[in-house]
């Protein structure tokens, strides 16, 4: 049922969907089409973030039931010992 419902309304706002279906966000992310969301271990964060800093300007979008935020720019490198 979740996959069908996501396909019927693919607007990208997942939080209301989790509330309506009383499902954790992880379960909803698992229902997205292949490649739409990728899960990685937390110890890969710094490697992934460092790669993002080489992409140039990117657009970050955050959307929740409380509002939406969009910004464009180049991600800064993480501070030294960020994860220590």
PDB file as gemmi writes it, atoms N, CA and C in Angstrom:
CRYST1    1.000    1.000    1.000  90.00  90.00  90.00 P 1                      
ATOM      1  N   UNK A   1       0.819  -1.197   0.000  1.00  0.00           N  
ATOM      2  CA  UNK A   1       0.000   0.000   0.000  1.00  0.00           C  
ATOM      3  C   UNK A   1       0.861   1.257   0.000  1.00  0.00           C  
ATOM      4  N   UNK A   2       1.947   1.299   0.719  1.00  0.00           N  
ATOM      5  CA  UNK A   2       2.774   2.499   0.774  1.00  0.00           C  
ATOM      6  C   UNK A   2       3.349   2.862  -0.590  1.00  0.00           C  
ATOM      7  N   UNK A   3       3.873   1.867  -1.312  1.00  0.00           N  
ATOM      8  CA  UNK A   3       4.447   2.164  -2.629  1.00  0.00           C  
ATOM      9  C   UNK A   3       3.399   2.743  -3.567  1.00  0.00           C  
ATOM     10  N   UNK A   4       2.202   2.174  -3.547  1.00  0.00           N  
ATOM     11  CA  UNK A   4       1.123   2.658  -4.405  1.00  0.00           C  
ATOM     12  C   UNK A   4       0.752   4.095  -4.035  1.00  0.00           C  
ATOM     13  N   UNK A   5       0.665   4.368  -2.740  1.00  0.00           N  
ATOM     14  CA  UNK A   5       0.303   5.709  -2.296  1.00  0.00           C  
ATOM     15  C   UNK A   5       1.390   6.729  -2.644  1.00  0.00           C  
ATOM     16  N   UNK A   6       2.653   6.338  -2.497  1.00  0.00           N  
ATOM     17  CA  UNK A   6       3.750   7.236  -2.877  1.00  0.00           C  
ATOM     18  C   UNK A   6       3.731   7.521  -4.367  1.00  0.00           C  
ATOM     19  N   UNK A   7       3.464   6.498  -5.163  1.00  0.00           N  
ATOM     20  CA  UNK A   7       3.427   6.681  -6.618  1.00  0.00           C  
ATOM     21  C   UNK A   7       2.269   7.592  -7.030  1.00  0.00           C  
ATOM     22  N   UNK A   8       1.163   7.548  -6.286  1.00  0.00           N  
ATOM     23  CA  UNK A   8      -0.010   8.363  -6.616  1.00  0.00           C  
ATOM     24  C   UNK A   8       0.220   9.838  -6.298  1.00  0.00           C  
ATOM     25  N   UNK A   9       1.116  10.134  -5.349  1.00  0.00           N  
ATOM     26  CA  UNK A   9       1.361  11.526  -4.957  1.00  0.00           C  
ATOM     27  C   UNK A   9       2.855  11.738  -4.720  1.00  0.00           C  
ATOM     28  N   UNK A  10       3.640  11.738  -5.782  1.00  0.00           N  
ATOM     29  CA  UNK A  10       5.102  11.838  -5.643  1.00  0.00           C  
ATOM     30  C   UNK A  10       5.587  13.286  -5.508  1.00  0.00           C  
ATOM     31  N   UNK A  11       5.053  14.033  -4.526  1.00  0.00           N  
ATOM     32  CA  UNK A  11       5.415  15.445  -4.395  1.00  0.00           C  
ATOM     33  C   UNK A  11       6.689  15.674  -3.597  1.00  0.00           C  
ATOM     34  N   UNK A  12       7.276  14.616  -3.060  1.00  0.00           N  
ATOM     35  CA  UNK A  12       8.537  14.748  -2.355  1.00  0.00           C  
ATOM     36  C   UNK A  12       8.427  15.114  -0.887  1.00  0.00           C  
ATOM     37  N   UNK A  13       7.238  15.366  -0.374  1.00  0.00           N  
ATOM     38  CA  UNK A  13       7.065  15.704   1.033  1.00  0.00           C  
ATOM     39  C   UNK A  13       6.705  14.421   1.778  1.00  0.00           C  
ATOM     40  N   UNK A  14       7.671  13.881   2.504  1.00  0.00           N  
ATOM     41  CA  UNK A  14       7.483  12.562   3.119  1.00  0.00           C  
ATOM     42  C   UNK A  14       6.935  12.611   4.536  1.00  0.00           C  
ATOM     43  N   UNK A  15       7.172  13.694   5.267  1.00  0.00           N  
ATOM     44  CA  UNK A  15       6.738  13.745   6.655  1.00  0.00           C  
ATOM     45  C   UNK A  15       5.228  13.584   6.823  1.00  0.00           C  
ATOM     46  N   UNK A  16       4.395  14.294   6.041  1.00  0.00           N  
ATOM     47  CA  UNK A  16       2.953  14.070   6.180  1.00  0.00           C  
ATOM     48  C   UNK A  16       2.560  12.622   5.856  1.00  0.00           C  
ATOM     49  N   UNK A  17       3.266  12.025   4.920  1.00  0.00           N  
ATOM     50  CA  UNK A  17       2.995  10.629   4.564  1.00  0.00           C  
ATOM     51  C   UNK A  17       3.286   9.706   5.748  1.00  0.00           C  
ATOM     52  N   UNK A  18       4.390   9.968   6.465  1.00  0.00           N  
ATOM     53  CA  UNK A  18       4.724   9.136   7.624  1.00  0.00           C  
ATOM     54  C   UNK A  18       3.657   9.264   8.698  1.00  0.00           C  
ATOM     55  N   UNK A  19       3.119  10.470   8.877  1.00  0.00           N  
ATOM     56  CA  UNK A  19       2.084  10.681   9.885  1.00  0.00           C  
ATOM     57  C   UNK A  19       0.781   9.998   9.498  1.00  0.00           C  
ATOM     58  N   UNK A  20       0.373  10.148   8.241  1.00  0.00           N  
ATOM     59  CA  UNK A  20      -0.875   9.550   7.779  1.00  0.00           C  
ATOM     60  C   UNK A  20      -0.845   8.031   7.896  1.00  0.00           C  
ATOM     61  N   UNK A  21       0.275   7.437   7.542  1.00  0.00           N  
ATOM     62  CA  UNK A  21       0.391   5.982   7.537  1.00  0.00           C  
ATOM     63  C   UNK A  21       1.017   5.422   8.814  1.00  0.00           C  
ATOM     64  N   UNK A  22       1.314   6.317   9.766  1.00  0.00           N  
ATOM     65  CA  UNK A  22       1.929   5.897  11.031  1.00  0.00           C  
ATOM     66  C   UNK A  22       3.120   4.984  10.784  1.00  0.00           C  
ATOM     67  N   UNK A  23       3.974   5.460   9.898  1.00  0.00           N  
ATOM     68  CA  UNK A  23       5.152   4.684   9.500  1.00  0.00           C  
ATOM     69  C   UNK A  23       6.406   5.489   9.798  1.00  0.00           C  
ATOM     70  N   UNK A  24       7.460   4.830  10.238  1.00  0.00           N  
ATOM     71  CA  UNK A  24       8.720   5.564  10.422  1.00  0.00           C  
ATOM     72  C   UNK A  24       9.281   6.026   9.080  1.00  0.00           C  
ATOM     73  N   UNK A  25      10.026   7.110   9.102  1.00  0.00           N  
ATOM     74  CA  UNK A  25      10.597   7.654   7.869  1.00  0.00           C  
ATOM     75  C   UNK A  25      11.435   6.610   7.135  1.00  0.00           C  
ATOM     76  N   UNK A  26      12.182   5.798   7.861  1.00  0.00           N  
ATOM     77  CA  UNK A  26      13.010   4.759   7.224  1.00  0.00           C  
ATOM     78  C   UNK A  26      12.151   3.826   6.364  1.00  0.00           C  
ATOM     79  N   UNK A  27      10.968   3.439   6.860  1.00  0.00           N  
ATOM     80  CA  UNK A  27      10.079   2.550   6.100  1.00  0.00           C  
ATOM     81  C   UNK A  27       9.591   3.233   4.826  1.00  0.00           C  
ATOM     82  N   UNK A  28       9.317   4.530   4.912  1.00  0.00           N  
ATOM     83  CA  UNK A  28       8.866   5.265   3.725  1.00  0.00           C  
ATOM     84  C   UNK A  28      10.012   5.398   2.722  1.00  0.00           C  
ATOM     85  N   UNK A  29      11.205   5.720   3.203  1.00  0.00           N  
ATOM     86  CA  UNK A  29      12.365   5.823   2.310  1.00  0.00           C  
ATOM     87  C   UNK A  29      12.618   4.497   1.593  1.00  0.00           C  
ATOM     88  N   UNK A  30      12.402   3.397   2.286  1.00  0.00           N  
ATOM     89  CA  UNK A  30      12.597   2.077   1.674  1.00  0.00           C  
ATOM     90  C   UNK A  30      11.591   1.794   0.560  1.00  0.00           C  
ATOM     91  N   UNK A  31      10.491   2.530   0.533  1.00  0.00           N  
ATOM     92  CA  UNK A  31       9.475   2.337  -0.508  1.00  0.00           C  
ATOM     93  C   UNK A  31       9.708   3.197  -1.751  1.00  0.00           C  
ATOM     94  N   UNK A  32      10.664   4.097  -1.688  1.00  0.00           N  
ATOM     95  CA  UNK A  32      10.939   4.955  -2.844  1.00  0.00           C  
ATOM     96  C   UNK A  32      11.588   4.143  -3.964  1.00  0.00           C  
ATOM     97  N   UNK A  33      11.482   4.608  -5.203  1.00  0.00           N  
ATOM     98  CA  UNK A  33      12.117   3.897  -6.324  1.00  0.00           C  
ATOM     99  C   UNK A  33      13.633   3.791  -6.119  1.00  0.00           C  
ATOM    100  N   UNK A  34      14.226   2.781  -6.707  1.00  0.00           N  
ATOM    101  CA  UNK A  34      15.670   2.587  -6.612  1.00  0.00           C  
ATOM    102  C   UNK A  34      16.408   3.862  -6.999  1.00  0.00           C  
ATOM    103  N   UNK A  35      17.381   4.245  -6.166  1.00  0.00           N  
ATOM    104  CA  UNK A  35      18.192   5.415  -6.435  1.00  0.00           C  
ATOM    105  C   UNK A  35      17.631   6.722  -5.909  1.00  0.00           C  
ATOM    106  N   UNK A  36      16.376   6.731  -5.464  1.00  0.00           N  
ATOM    107  CA  UNK A  36      15.775   7.966  -4.967  1.00  0.00           C  
ATOM    108  C   UNK A  36      16.290   8.338  -3.584  1.00  0.00           C  
ATOM    109  N   UNK A  37      16.703   7.348  -2.810  1.00  0.00           N  
ATOM    110  CA  UNK A  37      17.280   7.576  -1.481  1.00  0.00           C  
ATOM    111  C   UNK A  37      18.304   6.479  -1.234  1.00  0.00           C  
ATOM    112  N   UNK A  38      19.414   6.869  -0.671  1.00  0.00           N  
ATOM    113  CA  UNK A  38      20.487   5.908  -0.411  1.00  0.00           C  
ATOM    114  C   UNK A  38      20.872   6.003   1.058  1.00  0.00           C  
ATOM    115  N   UNK A  39      20.951   4.868   1.708  1.00  0.00           N  
ATOM    116  CA  UNK A  39      21.342   4.827   3.111  1.00  0.00           C  
ATOM    117  C   UNK A  39      22.802   4.393   3.209  1.00  0.00           C  
ATOM    118  N   UNK A  40      23.555   5.096   4.035  1.00  0.00           N  
ATOM    119  CA  UNK A  40      24.955   4.739   4.269  1.00  0.00           C  
ATOM    120  C   UNK A  40      25.232   4.805   5.773  1.00  0.00           C  
ATOM    121  N   UNK A  41      26.274   4.118   6.193  1.00  0.00           N  
ATOM    122  CA  UNK A  41      26.667   4.132   7.599  1.00  0.00           C  
ATOM    123  C   UNK A  41      27.146   5.534   7.983  1.00  0.00           C  
ATOM    124  N   UNK A  42      26.937   5.894   9.233  1.00  0.00           N  
ATOM    125  CA  UNK A  42      27.334   7.205   9.730  1.00  0.00           C  
ATOM    126  C   UNK A  42      28.820   7.472   9.640  1.00  0.00           C  
ATOM    127  N   UNK A  43      29.630   6.415   9.704  1.00  0.00           N  
ATOM    128  CA  UNK A  43      31.075   6.650   9.636  1.00  0.00           C  
ATOM    129  C   UNK A  43      31.535   7.069   8.245  1.00  0.00           C  
ATOM    130  N   UNK A  44      30.647   7.096   7.275  1.00  0.00           N  
ATOM    131  CA  UNK A  44      30.953   7.553   5.914  1.00  0.00           C  
ATOM    132  C   UNK A  44      30.630   9.033   5.720  1.00  0.00           C  
ATOM    133  N   UNK A  45      30.054   9.671   6.748  1.00  0.00           N  
ATOM    134  CA  UNK A  45      29.604  11.056   6.611  1.00  0.00           C  
ATOM    135  C   UNK A  45      30.710  11.991   6.135  1.00  0.00           C  
ATOM    136  N   UNK A  46      31.855  11.957   6.796  1.00  0.00           N  
ATOM    137  CA  UNK A  46      32.922  12.892   6.446  1.00  0.00           C  
ATOM    138  C   UNK A  46      33.407  12.686   5.010  1.00  0.00           C  
ATOM    139  N   UNK A  47      33.534  11.450   4.573  1.00  0.00           N  
ATOM    140  CA  UNK A  47      33.953  11.160   3.200  1.00  0.00           C  
ATOM    141  C   UNK A  47      32.935  11.708   2.200  1.00  0.00           C  
ATOM    142  N   UNK A  48      31.668  11.467   2.476  1.00  0.00           N  
ATOM    143  CA  UNK A  48      30.608  11.940   1.571  1.00  0.00           C  
ATOM    144  C   UNK A  48      30.563  13.468   1.558  1.00  0.00           C  
ATOM    145  N   UNK A  49      30.644  14.081   2.739  1.00  0.00           N  
ATOM    146  CA  UNK A  49      30.596  15.549   2.805  1.00  0.00           C  
ATOM    147  C   UNK A  49      31.782  16.158   2.063  1.00  0.00           C  
ATOM    148  N   UNK A  50      32.963  15.588   2.249  1.00  0.00           N  
ATOM    149  CA  UNK A  50      34.137  16.096   1.534  1.00  0.00           C  
ATOM    150  C   UNK A  50      33.940  16.008   0.028  1.00  0.00           C  
ATOM    151  N   UNK A  51      33.302  14.949  -0.455  1.00  0.00           N  
ATOM    152  CA  UNK A  51      33.011  14.834  -1.879  1.00  0.00           C  
ATOM    153  C   UNK A  51      32.037  15.930  -2.317  1.00  0.00           C  
ATOM    154  N   UNK A  52      31.017  16.200  -1.499  1.00  0.00           N  
ATOM    155  CA  UNK A  52      30.050  17.255  -1.832  1.00  0.00           C  
ATOM    156  C   UNK A  52      30.726  18.612  -2.008  1.00  0.00           C  
ATOM    157  N   UNK A  53      31.787  18.858  -1.255  1.00  0.00           N  
ATOM    158  CA  UNK A  53      32.453  20.164  -1.359  1.00  0.00           C  
ATOM    159  C   UNK A  53      33.124  20.371  -2.710  1.00  0.00           C  
ATOM    160  N   UNK A  54      33.268  19.328  -3.503  1.00  0.00           N  
ATOM    161  CA  UNK A  54      33.887  19.449  -4.827  1.00  0.00           C  
ATOM    162  C   UNK A  54      32.856  19.648  -5.936  1.00  0.00           C  
ATOM    163  N   UNK A  55      31.580  19.613  -5.621  1.00  0.00           N  
ATOM    164  CA  UNK A  55      30.530  19.697  -6.632  1.00  0.00           C  
ATOM    165  C   UNK A  55      30.227  21.103  -7.105  1.00  0.00           C  
ATOM    166  N   UNK A  56      30.710  22.132  -6.410  1.00  0.00           N  
ATOM    167  CA  UNK A  56      30.322  23.501  -6.738  1.00  0.00           C  
ATOM    168  C   UNK A  56      28.989  23.824  -6.085  1.00  0.00           C  
ATOM    169  N   UNK A  57      28.260  24.759  -6.664  1.00  0.00           N  
ATOM    170  CA  UNK A  57      26.964  25.136  -6.087  1.00  0.00           C  
ATOM    171  C   UNK A  57      25.956  24.003  -6.208  1.00  0.00           C  
ATOM    172  N   UNK A  58      25.285  23.736  -5.103  1.00  0.00           N  
ATOM    173  CA  UNK A  58      24.185  22.769  -5.077  1.00  0.00           C  
ATOM    174  C   UNK A  58      23.011  23.409  -4.353  1.00  0.00           C  
ATOM    175  N   UNK A  59      21.833  22.877  -4.552  1.00  0.00           N  
ATOM    176  CA  UNK A  59      20.638  23.394  -3.893  1.00  0.00           C  
ATOM    177  C   UNK A  59      20.214  22.435  -2.798  1.00  0.00           C  
ATOM    178  N   UNK A  60      20.104  22.955  -1.571  1.00  0.00           N  
ATOM    179  CA  UNK A  60      19.603  22.192  -0.437  1.00  0.00           C  
ATOM    180  C   UNK A  60      18.138  22.553  -0.246  1.00  0.00           C  
ATOM    181  N   UNK A  61      17.292  21.558  -0.109  1.00  0.00           N  
ATOM    182  CA  UNK A  61      15.876  21.791   0.134  1.00  0.00           C  
ATOM    183  C   UNK A  61      15.464  21.009   1.370  1.00  0.00           C  
ATOM    184  N   UNK A  62      14.837  21.699   2.306  1.00  0.00           N  
ATOM    185  CA  UNK A  62      14.281  21.062   3.499  1.00  0.00           C  
ATOM    186  C   UNK A  62      12.809  21.424   3.528  1.00  0.00           C  
ATOM    187  N   UNK A  63      11.959  20.423   3.656  1.00  0.00           N  
ATOM    188  CA  UNK A  63      10.525  20.676   3.682  1.00  0.00           C  
ATOM    189  C   UNK A  63       9.896  19.807   4.746  1.00  0.00           C  
ATOM    190  N   UNK A  64       9.226  20.444   5.688  1.00  0.00           N  
ATOM    191  CA  UNK A  64       8.494  19.716   6.726  1.00  0.00           C  
ATOM    192  C   UNK A  64       7.105  20.322   6.817  1.00  0.00           C  
ATOM    193  N   UNK A  65       6.293  19.787   7.675  1.00  0.00           N  
ATOM    194  CA  UNK A  65       4.939  20.351   7.808  1.00  0.00           C  
ATOM    195  C   UNK A  65       4.988  21.777   8.348  1.00  0.00           C  
ATOM    196  N   UNK A  66       6.099  22.134   9.001  1.00  0.00           N  
ATOM    197  CA  UNK A  66       6.241  23.474   9.570  1.00  0.00           C  
ATOM    198  C   UNK A  66       6.719  24.517   8.569  1.00  0.00           C  
ATOM    199  N   UNK A  67       7.213  24.089   7.428  1.00  0.00           N  
ATOM    200  CA  UNK A  67       7.655  25.063   6.443  1.00  0.00           C  
ATOM    201  C   UNK A  67       8.702  24.494   5.505  1.00  0.00           C  
ATOM    202  N   UNK A  68       9.111  25.319   4.571  1.00  0.00           N  
ATOM    203  CA  UNK A  68      10.108  24.903   3.600  1.00  0.00           C  
ATOM    204  C   UNK A  68      11.269  25.889   3.571  1.00  0.00           C  
ATOM    205  N   UNK A  69      12.428  25.375   3.246  1.00  0.00           N  
ATOM    206  CA  UNK A  69      13.626  26.197   3.184  1.00  0.00           C  
ATOM    207  C   UNK A  69      14.462  25.714   2.011  1.00  0.00           C  
ATOM    208  N   UNK A  70      14.953  26.648   1.232  1.00  0.00           N  
ATOM    209  CA  UNK A  70      15.805  26.303   0.091  1.00  0.00           C  
ATOM    210  C   UNK A  70      16.966  27.279   0.051  1.00  0.00           C  
ATOM    211  N   UNK A  71      18.150  26.748  -0.157  1.00  0.00           N  
ATOM    212  CA  UNK A  71      19.329  27.602  -0.288  1.00  0.00           C  
ATOM    213  C   UNK A  71      20.276  26.997  -1.310  1.00  0.00           C  
ATOM    214  N   UNK A  72      21.016  27.852  -1.978  1.00  0.00           N  
ATOM    215  CA  UNK A  72      21.966  27.387  -2.984  1.00  0.00           C  
ATOM    216  C   UNK A  72      23.347  27.886  -2.608  1.00  0.00           C  
ATOM    217  N   UNK A  73      24.332  27.019  -2.734  1.00  0.00           N  
ATOM    218  CA  UNK A  73      25.695  27.406  -2.433  1.00  0.00           C  
ATOM    219  C   UNK A  73      26.605  26.201  -2.452  1.00  0.00           C  
ATOM    220  N   UNK A  74      27.849  26.448  -2.150  1.00  0.00           N  
ATOM    221  CA  UNK A  74      28.846  25.389  -2.107  1.00  0.00           C  
ATOM    222  C   UNK A  74      29.041  24.971  -0.652  1.00  0.00           C  
ATOM    223  N   UNK A  75      28.914  23.690  -0.341  1.00  0.00           N  
ATOM    224  CA  UNK A  75      29.080  23.264   1.048  1.00  0.00           C  
ATOM    225  C   UNK A  75      30.506  23.515   1.536  1.00  0.00           C  
ATOM    226  N   UNK A  76      30.641  24.019   2.753  1.00  0.00           N  
ATOM    227  CA  UNK A  76      31.981  24.233   3.302  1.00  0.00           C  
ATOM    228  C   UNK A  76      32.588  22.902   3.744  1.00  0.00           C  
ATOM    229  N   UNK A  77      33.899  22.815   3.818  1.00  0.00           N  
ATOM    230  CA  UNK A  77      34.496  21.589   4.341  1.00  0.00           C  
ATOM    231  C   UNK A  77      34.123  21.437   5.815  1.00  0.00           C  
ATOM    232  N   UNK A  78      33.997  20.199   6.299  1.00  0.00           N  
ATOM    233  CA  UNK A  78      33.682  20.027   7.714  1.00  0.00           C  
ATOM    234  C   UNK A  78      34.858  20.503   8.564  1.00  0.00           C  
ATOM    235  N   UNK A  79      34.572  21.003   9.771  1.00  0.00           N  
ATOM    236  CA  UNK A  79      35.675  21.423  10.634  1.00  0.00           C  
ATOM    237  C   UNK A  79      36.538  20.216  11.025  1.00  0.00           C  
ATOM    238  N   UNK A  80      37.778  20.472  11.358  1.00  0.00           N  
ATOM    239  CA  UNK A  80      38.655  19.385  11.799  1.00  0.00           C  
ATOM    240  C   UNK A  80      38.046  18.699  13.021  1.00  0.00           C  
ATOM    241  N   UNK A  81      38.239  17.394  13.086  1.00  0.00           N  
ATOM    242  CA  UNK A  81      37.732  16.584  14.198  1.00  0.00           C  
ATOM    243  C   UNK A  81      36.231  16.728  14.381  1.00  0.00           C  
ATOM    244  N   UNK A  82      35.507  16.902  13.292  1.00  0.00           N  
ATOM    245  CA  UNK A  82      34.064  17.108  13.322  1.00  0.00           C  
ATOM    246  C   UNK A  82      33.332  15.963  14.024  1.00  0.00           C  
ATOM    247  N   UNK A  83      33.774  14.748  13.772  1.00  0.00           N  
ATOM    248  CA  UNK A  83      33.076  13.583  14.306  1.00  0.00           C  
ATOM    249  C   UNK A  83      33.746  12.982  15.542  1.00  0.00           C  
ATOM    250  N   UNK A  84      34.706  13.667  16.093  1.00  0.00           N  
ATOM    251  CA  UNK A  84      35.405  13.116  17.263  1.00  0.00           C  
ATOM    252  C   UNK A  84      34.672  13.473  18.521  1.00  0.00           C  
TER     253      UNK A  84                                                      
END                                                                             
